[in-house]
């Protein structure tokens, strides 16, 4: 089987699983197809892969945000939270906000990795972010870059009507309820859910501001940069749509 045939098979299986609503499995096959197409510089395949990839990642994101939301305490409640974390990885859907001090994100990253592994192995829709504390300030950061500077300021709230701003706001604050276990029917679950959905995209946009693309980057170089942004937020719509547009633009350039 040629690499092109293998990529096509991965694509077809991923599309089939997507149609069945098996989003985690579909993501695995489509991501493998995308990686193979990327190595081959196959712009035509990339142009058609990014939309279904975005769809499965967004479905997983919404399911994860609609499920249990576990907010760990940056001040530490190790014994209680250890039990919560054990229960969390058994949930069908959910998002865990892991906590660490600035410069000590390794343990949080490891657990975020175990959440991802559990999700891939079982088909559960589980995701994880990190709460990084420095002095009295707490920031929401991606597990791919669990740094205080990479995060968004958290505004703790008990107001169930509190709403997050737009993801494009440069000084966006993320309202979150106090640390705890929030089932979907909990009063403050809606605040946390909306903050997560907007916060993920805002983190990807902040990553782009902190790590601008190389000056004079061509289409392939910009695409490589955007693929790094997807490590921060795999379901970022602006990034995915830009990748698709660039792949389509490459196709329109006549071969030399």
C-alpha positions in Angstrom: 0.0 0.0 0.0 1.4 3.4 -1.0 1.5 6.3 1.5 -1.3 8.0 -0.6 -3.5 4.9 -0.4 -2.8 4.6 3.4 -3.7 8.3 3.9 -6.9 7.7 1.9 -7.8 4.7 4.0 -7.3 6.7 7.2 -9.4 9.5 5.8 -12.3 7.1 4.9 -12.3 5.4 8.3 -12.2 8.7 10.1 -15.1 10.0 8.0 -17.1 6.8 8.7 -16.5 7.1 12.4 -17.5 10.8 12.4 -20.8 9.9 10.7 -21.4 7.3 13.5 -20.7 10.0 16.2 -17.6 8.2 17.5 -15.7 11.4 17.7 -12.6 10.3 19.7 -11.9 7.4 17.4 -12.6 9.6 14.3 -10.2 12.2 15.6 -7.4 9.6 15.9 -7.8 8.4 12.3 -8.2 11.9 10.8 -5.1 13.2 12.8 -3.0 10.3 11.5 -4.2 11.1 7.9 -3.4 14.8 8.5 0.1 13.9 9.8 0.7 11.7 6.7 -0.6 14.4 4.3 1.6 17.0 6.0 4.8 14.9 5.7 3.9 14.4 2.0 3.2 18.2 1.5 -0.2 17.0 0.1 -2.1 20.3 0.0 -5.1 18.8 -1.7 -5.6 16.3 1.1 -4.9 18.8 3.8 -7.5 21.2 2.3 -10.2 18.6 2.8 -9.0 17.2 6.1 -9.1 20.3 8.2 -12.8 20.8 8.2 -13.8 17.3 9.5 -10.9 17.5 11.9 -12.3 20.7 13.2 -15.8 19.1 13.5 -14.6 16.2 15.6 -12.5 18.3 17.8 -15.3 20.8 18.3 -17.8 18.0 19.1 -15.3 16.6 21.7 -14.8 20.1 23.1 -18.6 20.8 23.6 -19.2 17.3 25.1 -16.2 17.8 27.5 -17.5 21.2 28.5 -21.1 19.9 29.0 -19.9 17.1 31.3 -18.4 17.2 34.7 -16.1 20.2 35.3 -13.5 19.6 38.0 -11.7 22.8 39.2 -8.7 22.0 41.4 -7.6 24.4 44.1 -4.4 26.4 43.3 -4.0 26.5 47.1 -3.9 22.7 47.3 -6.4 20.2 48.7 -4.3 17.2 47.7 -6.2 14.3 49.5 -9.7 15.4 48.4 -8.7 16.2 44.9 -6.8 12.9 44.4 -10.1 11.1 44.9 -11.8 13.5 42.5 -9.2 13.0 39.8 -9.6 9.2 40.1 -13.3 9.6 39.5 -12.9 12.1 36.8 -11.0 9.8 34.4 -14.0 7.4 34.7 -16.5 10.0 33.5 -17.8 9.8 29.9 -17.4 13.6 29.4 -15.7 16.3 31.4 -13.0 18.9 31.7 -10.4 19.0 34.5 -8.7 22.2 35.5 -5.5 21.1 37.2 -3.6 23.3 39.5 0.1 24.2 40.0 2.4 27.0 41.1 4.3 29.0 38.6 7.3 27.1 37.3 6.0 23.8 38.7 3.7 22.6 35.9 5.3 19.2 35.3 2.9 17.2 37.5 -0.2 18.9 36.0 1.2 18.2 32.5 1.6 14.6 33.3 -1.9 14.2 34.6 -3.3 16.1 31.6 -1.4 13.6 29.4 -3.1 10.8 31.4 -6.5 12.4 30.8 -5.7 12.5 27.0 -4.6 8.8 27.1 -7.7 7.7 29.0 -9.9 9.6 26.5 -8.2 8.0 23.5 -8.2 4.5 25.0 -11.8 4.5 26.1 -13.5 6.9 23.6 -14.5 9.2 26.5 -14.6 13.0 25.8 -12.3 14.3 28.4 -10.0 17.4 28.3 -7.7 19.2 30.7 -6.4 22.7 31.3 -4.1 24.1 34.0 -4.5 26.7 36.7 -1.2 28.4 37.4 -0.8 30.4 40.6 1.8 33.2 41.1 1.5 35.2 44.4 -2.3 35.8 44.7 -3.1 35.7 41.0 -4.3 32.6 39.2 -4.3 32.1 35.4 -5.9 29.5 33.1 -3.2 28.0 30.9 -3.0 25.3 28.2 -1.5 21.9 29.3 0.8 22.3 26.2 2.3 25.5 27.7 1.5 25.5 31.5 3.2 28.9 32.1 1.8 31.8 34.0 2.8 34.2 31.2 0.8 32.0 28.7 -2.4 32.1 30.8 -5.5 34.2 31.1 -6.4 35.8 34.4 -9.0 34.0 36.4 -11.8 35.9 38.1 -13.4 33.8 40.8 -17.1 34.3 41.1 -20.2 32.9 42.8 -22.5 34.8 40.4 -24.4 32.4 38.1 -25.1 35.2 35.7 -21.4 36.1 35.2 -20.4 35.9 31.5 -17.0 35.8 29.9 -16.0 38.4 27.2 -15.0 37.8 23.6 -12.0 35.5 22.9 -10.3 38.3 20.9 -10.1 40.6 23.9 -6.4 41.2 24.7 -6.9 41.4 28.5 -9.6 38.8 28.8 -10.6 37.6 32.2 -12.0 34.1 32.7 -14.8 33.9 35.3 -14.8 30.6 37.2 -16.7 29.3 40.2 -14.7 28.3 43.3 -12.7 25.1 43.2 -14.9 22.0 43.3 -16.7 19.3 41.4 -19.4 20.6 39.1 -21.9 18.2 37.7 -23.9 19.3 34.6 -26.9 20.2 36.8 -24.9 22.3 39.3 -25.9 26.0 39.6 -22.5 27.3 38.5 -21.8 24.8 35.8 -23.0 27.1 33.1 -20.5 29.8 34.0 -17.6 27.3 33.9 -18.8 25.8 30.7 -19.0 29.1 28.7 -15.7 30.2 30.2 -14.0 27.0 29.0 -15.4 27.2 25.5 -14.3 30.8 25.0 -11.1 30.4 27.1 -9.7 27.6 24.9 -9.8 29.8 21.8 -8.5 32.8 23.7 -5.5 30.8 24.8 -4.7 29.8 21.2 -4.9 33.5 20.1 -2.7 34.6 23.0 -0.2 31.9 22.0 -0.1 33.4 18.5 0.6 36.9 19.9 3.4 35.6 22.1 4.9 33.5 19.3 4.4 35.4 16.0 5.2 33.6 12.7 8.6 34.1 11.1 8.8 37.4 9.1 8.1 36.8 5.5 6.8 33.3 6.1 5.4 31.5 3.0 2.2 29.4 3.0 3.9 26.2 4.2 5.8 28.1 7.0 2.6 29.8 8.2 0.9 26.4 8.2 3.6 24.9 10.3 3.2 27.8 12.8 -0.6 27.3 12.9 -0.2 23.6 13.5 1.8 24.5 16.6 -1.1 26.7 17.7 -3.4 23.7 17.5 -1.3 22.1 20.2 -2.7 24.8 22.5 -6.3 24.5 21.3 -6.9 21.6 18.9 -10.5 22.8 18.3 -9.6 26.5 17.5 -11.9 27.4 14.6 -9.9 30.5 13.3 -6.7 28.5 13.2 -8.3 25.5 11.4 -10.0 27.7 8.9 -6.8 29.6 8.2 -5.0 26.3 7.6 -7.7 25.1 5.2 -7.5 28.5 3.3 -3.7 28.3 3.0 -3.8 24.7 1.7 -6.4 25.8 -0.9 -4.2 28.7 -1.8 -1.2 26.4 -2.4 -3.4 24.4 -4.8 -4.1 27.6 -6.8 -0.4 28.3 -7.4 0.8 26.8 -10.7 3.5 24.2 -10.3 7.0 25.5 -11.3 
